[in-house]
Amino acid sequence: MDINNFQGKLGQNPRPVIVDLWTPWCGPCKMIKPTLEKLAPEYDGRVDFWQINADDNPDLLRSLGIFGIPTLVAYRDGREVARYTGVKPAGTYKALFEALASGGSPSPAGLTSADRFMRFGGGWVVIGIGITFHTHWLLFLIGAVLLFSAIYDRCPIWKAFTGWFRGLVQRA
Protein backbone atom coordinates (compact mmCIF):
# COMPACT_ATOMS: atom_id res chain seq x y z
CA MET A 1 0.00 0.00 0.00
CA ASP A 2 1.40 3.42 -0.87
CA ILE A 3 0.80 6.65 1.03
CA ASN A 4 -1.88 7.89 -1.39
CA ASN A 5 -3.94 4.69 -1.07
CA PHE A 6 -3.49 4.75 2.70
CA GLN A 7 -4.58 8.38 3.05
CA GLY A 8 -7.50 7.82 0.67
CA LYS A 9 -8.73 4.85 2.66
CA LEU A 10 -8.20 6.77 5.90
CA GLY A 11 -10.08 9.84 4.59
CA GLN A 12 -13.10 7.74 3.58
CA ASN A 13 -13.30 5.96 6.93
CA PRO A 14 -16.06 7.41 9.17
CA ARG A 15 -14.64 5.98 12.40
CA PRO A 16 -11.38 6.50 14.27
CA VAL A 17 -8.63 4.12 13.16
CA ILE A 18 -5.77 2.48 15.01
CA VAL A 19 -3.04 1.27 12.67
CA ASP A 20 -0.69 -1.42 13.96
CA LEU A 21 2.59 -1.48 12.01
CA TRP A 22 4.29 -4.81 12.72
CA THR A 23 6.39 -7.61 11.23
CA PRO A 24 6.14 -11.38 11.72
CA TRP A 25 9.73 -11.66 13.00
CA CYS A 26 9.38 -8.90 15.64
CA GLY A 27 9.32 -10.22 19.23
CA PRO A 28 7.68 -7.12 20.75
CA CYS A 29 5.05 -7.21 17.96
CA LYS A 30 4.18 -10.77 19.00
CA MET A 31 3.93 -9.65 22.63
CA ILE A 32 1.28 -6.98 21.99
CA LYS A 33 -0.64 -8.83 19.26
CA PRO A 34 -2.95 -10.81 21.63
CA THR A 35 -3.88 -7.65 23.54
CA LEU A 36 -4.68 -5.72 20.37
CA GLU A 37 -6.59 -8.60 18.81
CA LYS A 38 -8.67 -8.89 21.99
CA LEU A 39 -9.45 -5.15 22.05
CA ALA A 40 -10.32 -4.84 18.34
CA PRO A 41 -13.58 -6.89 18.49
CA GLU A 42 -14.54 -5.21 21.76
CA TYR A 43 -14.55 -1.81 20.01
CA ASP A 44 -15.82 -3.06 16.65
CA GLY A 45 -18.11 -0.50 15.04
CA ARG A 46 -16.65 2.34 17.10
CA VAL A 47 -12.92 2.07 16.30
CA ASP A 48 -11.40 0.38 13.26
CA PHE A 49 -8.22 -1.62 13.72
CA TRP A 50 -5.85 -2.07 10.77
CA GLN A 51 -2.75 -4.25 10.80
CA ILE A 52 -0.06 -3.42 8.25
CA ASN A 53 2.99 -5.61 7.75
CA ALA A 54 5.99 -3.27 7.75
CA ASP A 55 8.08 -5.66 5.63
CA ASP A 56 5.50 -5.50 2.83
CA ASN A 57 5.10 -1.69 2.99
CA PRO A 58 8.49 0.00 3.57
CA ASP A 59 7.56 3.07 1.50
CA LEU A 60 4.45 3.65 3.60
CA LEU A 61 6.50 3.46 6.79
CA ARG A 62 8.98 5.95 5.40
CA SER A 63 6.16 8.30 4.37
CA LEU A 64 4.58 8.09 7.83
CA GLY A 65 7.90 8.64 9.60
CA ILE A 66 7.86 5.24 11.30
CA PHE A 67 11.35 4.34 12.51
CA GLY A 68 10.63 1.50 14.91
CA ILE A 69 8.20 -1.35 15.29
CA PRO A 70 5.81 -2.12 16.74
CA THR A 71 4.21 1.28 16.22
CA LEU A 72 0.54 2.08 16.74
CA VAL A 73 -0.78 5.23 15.10
CA ALA A 74 -4.26 6.49 15.98
CA TYR A 75 -6.24 8.62 13.53
CA ARG A 76 -9.44 10.61 13.90
CA ASP A 77 -10.97 12.35 10.88
CA GLY A 78 -7.91 11.40 8.83
CA ARG A 79 -5.50 13.19 11.21
CA GLU A 80 -2.98 11.53 13.49
CA VAL A 81 -3.91 11.98 17.16
CA ALA A 82 -1.52 9.55 18.89
CA ARG A 83 1.53 7.42 18.20
CA TYR A 84 2.96 4.70 20.42
CA THR A 85 6.21 2.96 19.56
CA GLY A 86 7.37 -0.14 21.39
CA VAL A 87 5.61 -2.32 23.92
CA LYS A 88 3.28 -0.57 26.37
CA PRO A 89 1.21 -1.97 29.21
CA ALA A 90 -2.16 -3.46 28.18
CA GLY A 91 -3.94 -0.65 30.02
CA THR A 92 -2.33 1.90 27.71
CA TYR A 93 -3.80 0.19 24.65
CA LYS A 94 -7.20 -0.15 26.35
CA ALA A 95 -7.12 3.59 27.18
CA LEU A 96 -6.26 4.39 23.55
CA PHE A 97 -9.20 2.40 22.18
CA GLU A 98 -11.51 3.85 24.83
CA ALA A 99 -10.46 7.45 24.17
CA LEU A 100 -11.02 7.07 20.43
CA ALA A 101 -14.36 5.30 20.90
CA SER A 102 -15.66 7.96 23.28
CA GLY A 103 -14.46 10.93 21.21
CA GLY A 104 -11.87 11.95 23.78
CA SER A 105 -8.21 12.72 23.25
CA PRO A 106 -5.79 9.86 23.74
CA SER A 107 -3.23 10.62 26.39
CA PRO A 108 0.41 10.28 25.41
CA ALA A 109 2.03 7.01 26.37
CA GLY A 110 3.96 8.00 29.45
CA LEU A 111 6.80 6.38 31.28
CA THR A 112 6.14 3.49 33.60
CA SER A 113 6.97 3.96 37.26
CA ALA A 114 9.96 1.64 36.88
CA ASP A 115 11.30 3.69 33.92
CA ARG A 116 10.82 6.91 35.85
CA PHE A 117 12.56 5.48 38.93
CA MET A 118 15.53 4.17 36.90
CA ARG A 119 16.05 7.49 35.11
CA PHE A 120 15.71 9.51 38.29
CA GLY A 121 18.02 7.21 40.27
CA GLY A 122 20.52 6.99 37.41
CA GLY A 123 20.68 10.76 37.16
CA TRP A 124 21.50 11.11 40.83
CA VAL A 125 24.12 8.34 40.63
CA VAL A 126 25.89 10.03 37.70
CA ILE A 127 25.81 13.40 39.47
CA GLY A 128 27.10 11.71 42.65
CA ILE A 129 30.01 10.17 40.74
CA GLY A 130 30.84 13.58 39.30
CA ILE A 131 30.86 15.16 42.78
CA THR A 132 32.78 12.32 44.43
CA PHE A 133 35.58 12.15 41.92
CA HIS A 134 35.66 15.84 40.98
CA THR A 135 35.43 14.81 37.36
CA HIS A 136 34.45 16.60 34.25
CA TRP A 137 31.36 18.84 34.09
CA LEU A 138 30.02 16.49 31.42
CA LEU A 139 28.94 14.03 34.15
CA PHE A 140 26.85 16.75 35.77
CA LEU A 141 25.22 17.51 32.43
CA ILE A 142 24.51 13.84 31.73
CA GLY A 143 23.07 13.42 35.23
CA ALA A 144 20.86 16.48 34.79
CA VAL A 145 19.56 15.17 31.45
CA LEU A 146 18.75 11.80 33.06
CA LEU A 147 16.92 13.53 35.91
CA PHE A 148 14.95 15.70 33.50
CA SER A 149 14.07 12.68 31.33
CA ALA A 150 12.32 11.20 34.38
CA ILE A 151 9.95 14.16 34.78
CA TYR A 152 9.83 16.05 31.46
CA ASP A 153 6.33 14.80 30.59
CA ARG A 154 4.99 16.37 33.78
CA CYS A 155 6.80 19.70 33.45
CA PRO A 156 4.44 22.57 32.49
CA ILE A 157 7.28 24.69 31.09
CA TRP A 158 8.39 21.83 28.83
CA LYS A 159 4.79 21.27 27.66
CA ALA A 160 4.41 24.96 26.86
CA PHE A 161 7.72 25.07 24.98
CA THR A 162 7.05 21.93 22.93
CA GLY A 163 3.51 23.12 22.11
CA TRP A 164 4.89 26.45 20.91
CA PHE A 165 7.61 24.68 18.89
CA ARG A 166 5.12 22.27 17.27
CA GLY A 167 2.96 25.22 16.24
CA LEU A 168 5.99 26.89 14.68
CA VAL A 169 6.90 23.77 12.73
CA GLN A 170 3.35 23.21 11.48
CA ARG A 171 3.09 26.79 10.21
CA ALA A 172 6.40 26.52 8.34
Secondary structure, 3 states (H helix, E strand, C coil): CCHHHHHHHHHHCCCCEEEEEECCCCHHHHHHHHHHHHHHHHCCCCCEEEEEEHHHCHHHHHHHCCCCCCEEEEEECCEEEEEEECCCCHHHHHHHHHHHHHCCCCCCCCCCHHHHHHHHHHHHHHHHHHHHCCCCHHHHHHHHHHHHHHHHHHCHHHHHHHHHHHHHHHHC
